[in-house]
């Protein structure tokens, strides 16, 4: 293979031909189409206002974040992909009657729709309890309001924890004994 030359090749196109791609065309119709419509047409003078976007309120952002968190921990993506039933059923061995089952027992990687929603609600309830406890620490609030926030926060965290442990005991029998 011969060595490459280090000199630059001569320029083949000028700046005028690069800015106007049809100047290299020899077709006269292209030139007429480029010139004729623009010789008598004028663009309208529009007085358009740019849309003003306002930021959402902090509570709106908090509600959207909380809703997104609920959807993620509830397993909405799993429910859409796998399409499990909303609720299951089991037959009693002694009486033969069919009774509803909310939790899919024995399968950690599977769920019914109601199971996911109830577990997600308990996680969100615990998160809201933490937010209420944080609001109870505000110095500008009255003492009774702070006590109410703290009581509601602690009780929601305790309720969410107890119910989540109950859900795990139902889901995986013999796990937390």
N, C-alpha and C positions, 0 to 999 in steps of 0.2 A: 504494500500500500504506500503510495507516495505521501510525503509529509504535506500537511495542510499549510496554506499560505496564511500569513498573519495580517495581510492587508485586507481592508474592507472592500466589499464589492461596490461598484459604482451605483449611486442612487438611480432608481428607475422611475420613481414617481415624485412629482413635485408636491409642495404643500397644497396647492390649489386643487390638484386632482385627488388628494386624499380627503379634503373637506367636502368635495362634491363628487359623489360616487358615479353620477350619470354623465359627468363631463367627458368620460372616455367613450361614451356611447355615440355611435354614428347614426343612430335612428332619429330622424327628425320628429317623429311623433312623441318621443320621450321628452324632447325639448319643448314642444307645444303644450303637452300636458303639465309640465312644470311651470310654465310661464302664464298661460291663458287664464286659468281660474283665479290666480292671485293678482291679476292686473286690475280687476274691478271688484273683487270681494274684499270687504273690510271686516275685521273681527269686531264683535259688539263690545261696547264698553259696559262691563258688568261691575256692579258694586256688591260683591259677595263678602259676607262676613265670615270670618273663620269661626268654627264652632268653639265654644269655650267649654272645657272640661273641668268640672269641679271634683274635688276629692271626696270620696265617700266619708261618712262620719265614722268615728272610731267604733261605735257599736255595730255599724254595718259590717265593717271589716272583721270585728270579733265574731259576729254571727256567721259570716262566711267561713272563717277559719274553723269555728266549732262544727259547722255542718260538714266541712271537708274532712275534719278529723273523725267525725261520726261515720261518714261513709267509708273511710279507709279502714278503721278498726272493726267495722261491721262486716267487712268482706263483700262489699258490693261488687267488686271486680270478679271475685270468685263466683258470686251468684249469677252474674251476667254470663260468664264463660261456661260454667258447669251446668247451670240451670237446675239446681236441686229443687225438690218440692218444698212448699212453704212449711209444711208440718208433716211428720211421719205418723205411723200407726203401728200398733202391735196387738197381737191377739193373746188374750189371757188363756193359759193352758187349762185351767180348771173349768171356767164358765164358758169359754169360747167367744166371749164378747170382745169386740174391737175397741181399743181405747187410743186416744191421740197421744203422741210422743213429741215433745218439743225439742229435746236434745238427741242427737245421733250418738248413742252410747258406743264406747269402744274405739271410735275412729277420731283421732286427733286432727287429721288433715281433711275432715269432711264436716259439713254442717247443713242444717236446715236453714231456711231463710229467717224464720222467727228466732232461731237460736242466735244467729249472727246479729240481728237487730237488738235483741235483749242484752247480749253481751256488750255490744257497742254502746248501748244506752247506759249501762253500768260504768263503763270507762269514762264516758262523757260526764256522768253524774259525779264521779270522783274528781274530774278536772274542774268542774264548776265549783265543787266544794273547796278546792285549793284557791280558786279565784275569790270566793266569798271570804275565806280566811285572810287573804291578802287585803281585801276591802275593810276587814275589821281592824286592820292596823293603821288606818288613816286617822291622823290626829285631829282633823277638822270636823269629824262627825261626833254626834252626841253619843254619850256612853251607852244609852239603851240601844241605839242603832248598831253600835259596834258589838254589843253583846248578842244582838239578834243575828248579825252576820256571822259571828264566830260560832254560835250555836248551830245555825243552818249549815255552815261549812263543815264543821266537825261531824254532824249527824249525816250529812250526805257522803262524806268520805267513809265513815264507818259502814253505812248501808251499802255503798258500792263495794267495799272490800268483802263484807260478809256475803253478799249475793254473788260476787265473783268466785269466792271460794266454794260456795254451794254449787255454782255452775260447774266448777272443775270436778267436784265430787260426783256430780251426776254424769258428767261426760266421761270421766275415767274412774270407774269404781275401784276402791282400794288404793288410790294414789296418795291421799293425804291422811292416812290413818296412823 
